[in-house]
Amino acid sequence: KYPRAVLVIRGHADPTAVLRDFVNAAIASGALKRTGTSPADYQYFYNGEALDLSKTPKVVSLVESGTFKTGGSNPRETLREARNLTRDRAQAVRASFLTYASKKGKKVDESQITFDGVGVAEPVVARPRNDGEAAANRRVEFALTRVTGEASTQTDFDF
């Protein structure tokens, strides 16, 4: 029905474990300071600059670039595991989708169905405060993406 489209199945994970491991390791390494007396009023400062833990791209960037050698969990490893988990989750949903289509006698071009593990990069709730908010982040999305044809002219080959 959609010959110029690709169905992308995208797996997502909850960032809670990455945030926890990052905060613990960065505090232990001295790169992160926390002020406040309870989680409701904590403020964080990474190398002297304010850090909002709900700014997921910034936190992911710090985890990817930082070296946190502590006796506890490694946030970079936790981040990698989340990406692997979401890739496996999306791949399993793709396989189930194809099996279902086959059982229903529907012809599906498997090359038009792909998957992606997003990890914790796009949470619904960036800094979950309870199990319900965390659960909203553990999801799989289907995205129909239009693929445009390649238009070329003779001048494209003049190199």
Disulfide bonds with the S-S distance in Angstrom:
none
